Amino acid sequence: MIVSLAHPRGVLAVAGACLLAVTAAVVALGSFPADTAVRDALLGLATPGLLRALRVVNLAGSWQVLLPGTLLLFVVFPRARPRWWLWVALMVAAPLAEGSLKHLVGRQRPENVSLSFPSGHSTAAAAFFGAVMYLAGSLPPRLCRPVRVLAGVMIVLVGVARVMLRAHWPSDVLAGFALGLALAALAALLDARRA
């Protein structure tokens, strides 16, 4: 089942625990044995058409799409407007936290020397679409579920794109998901507390 952020405390606890566990394992082991196997399996599915599609999906984790997307939150979700600063802060905090963690862990990408852990695109996508999942709770029920499912699918697709485009290890993506969802859950808790 897709995490909906309908219960942000639980999402924060699970995502935080996952982030700590994956980070500790990467620091201690350097790489997961499953990282190579999962990456190779995904790369084995790559076709030119699929890679073209994933390059488009990949944009959903970039600031060029997420900046206007964050502004769109205020149009689509009236609930986001009173605490607009909270959602903007979320989208600023995500790359700051991801960049700091990258420098602390110092893990290299699979095919070049730049830092990879956690995936920035995955972190940003999980933060943004996690906020969408939470804010979708204010929509009519017939719209709420499809919006949440679509947001969850986008998070997963951005992560798959990062691996299949040879930019990250699967554990980088998993850590990015955990970090982004933890930040989105924290923003949701702050919003719910002030509501």
Backbone hydrogen bonds, N-H to C=O, Kabsch-Sander energy under -0.5 kcal/mol:
donor,donor_aa,acceptor,acceptor_aa,energy
11,V,7,H,-1.9
12,L,8,P,-2.8
13,A,9,R,-2.3
14,V,10,G,-2.6
15,A,11,V,-3.0
16,G,12,L,-2.3
17,A,13,A,-2.2
18,C,14,V,-2.5
19,L,15,A,-2.7
20,L,16,G,-2.4
21,A,17,A,-2.5
22,V,18,C,-2.8
23,T,19,L,-2.4
24,A,20,L,-2.6
25,A,21,A,-2.3
26,V,22,V,-2.5
27,V,23,T,-2.6
28,A,24,A,-2.5
29,L,25,A,-3.2
30,G,26,V,-2.0
31,S,29,L,-0.7
35,D,32,F,-0.7
36,T,32,F,-0.8
37,A,33,P,-0.9
38,V,34,A,-3.1
39,R,35,D,-2.4
40,D,36,T,-2.9
41,A,37,A,-2.2
42,L,38,V,-2.4
43,L,39,R,-2.8
44,G,40,D,-1.8
45,L,41,A,-0.6
45,L,42,L,-1.1
46,A,43,L,-1.1
51,L,47,T,-2.7
52,R,48,P,-2.0
53,A,49,G,-2.1
54,L,50,L,-2.6
55,R,51,L,-1.8
56,V,52,R,-1.2
57,V,53,A,-2.3
58,N,54,L,-2.6
59,L,55,R,-0.6
59,L,56,V,-1.1
60,A,57,V,-2.2
61,G,58,N,-1.8
62,S,59,L,-2.1
65,V,62,S,-1.1
66,L,62,S,-2.7
67,L,63,W,-2.4
69,G,65,V,-1.9
70,T,66,L,-2.4
71,L,67,L,-1.6
72,L,68,P,-2.0
73,L,69,G,-1.3
74,F,70,T,-0.7
74,F,71,L,-0.8
75,V,71,L,-0.6
75,V,72,L,-0.7
76,V,72,L,-2.7
77,F,73,L,-2.7
80,A,77,F,-2.0
81,R,77,F,-0.5
81,R,78,P,-1.1
84,W,81,R,-1.5
86,L,83,R,-1.3
87,W,83,R,-1.0
88,V,84,W,-1.9
89,A,85,W,-2.7
90,L,86,L,-1.8
91,M,87,W,-1.6
92,V,88,V,-1.3
93,A,89,A,-3.2
94,A,90,L,-2.1
96,L,92,V,-1.3
97,A,93,A,-3.0
98,E,94,A,-2.5
99,G,95,P,-2.6
100,S,96,L,-2.1
101,L,97,A,-2.4
102,K,98,E,-2.3
103,H,99,G,-1.8
104,L,100,S,-1.9
105,V,101,L,-2.7
106,G,102,K,-2.8
109,R,112,N,-0.5
109,R,114,S,-1.9
116,S,107,R,-2.6
117,F,107,R,-0.6
119,S,172,D,-1.9
123,T,119,S,-2.2
124,A,120,G,-2.8
125,A,121,H,-2.7
126,A,122,S,-2.4
127,A,123,T,-2.4
128,F,124,A,-2.8
129,F,125,A,-2.9
130,G,126,A,-1.5
131,A,127,A,-1.9
132,V,128,F,-2.0
133,M,129,F,-2.2
134,Y,130,G,-2.1
135,L,131,A,-3.1
136,A,132,V,-2.2
137,G,134,Y,-1.7
138,S,135,L,-1.9
139,L,136,A,-2.0
143,L,140,P,-2.1
144,C,140,P,-2.3
145,R,141,P,-1.2
147,V,143,L,-2.2
148,R,144,C,-2.4
149,V,145,R,-2.8
150,L,146,P,-2.6
151,A,147,V,-2.4
152,G,148,R,-2.4
153,V,149,V,-2.6
154,M,150,L,-2.3
155,I,151,A,-1.9
156,V,152,G,-2.1
157,L,153,V,-2.8
158,V,154,M,-2.3
159,G,155,I,-1.9
160,V,156,V,-2.6
161,A,157,L,-2.6
162,R,158,V,-2.2
163,V,159,G,-1.5
164,M,160,V,-3.0
165,L,161,A,-2.3
166,R,163,V,-1.7
167,A,162,R,-2.1
168,H,162,R,-1.4
172,D,169,W,-0.7
173,V,169,W,-1.5
174,L,170,P,-2.6
175,A,171,S,-2.3
176,G,172,D,-2.1
177,F,173,V,-2.7
178,A,174,L,-2.4
179,L,175,A,-2.8
180,G,176,G,-2.8
181,L,177,F,-2.7
182,A,178,A,-2.2
183,L,179,L,-2.4
184,A,180,G,-2.4
185,A,181,L,-2.6
186,L,182,A,-2.2
187,A,183,L,-2.4
188,A,184,A,-2.4
189,L,185,A,-2.5
190,L,186,L,-2.2
191,D,187,A,-2.5
192,A,188,A,-2.9
193,R,189,L,-2.2
194,R,190,L,-1.6
195,A,191,D,-1.3
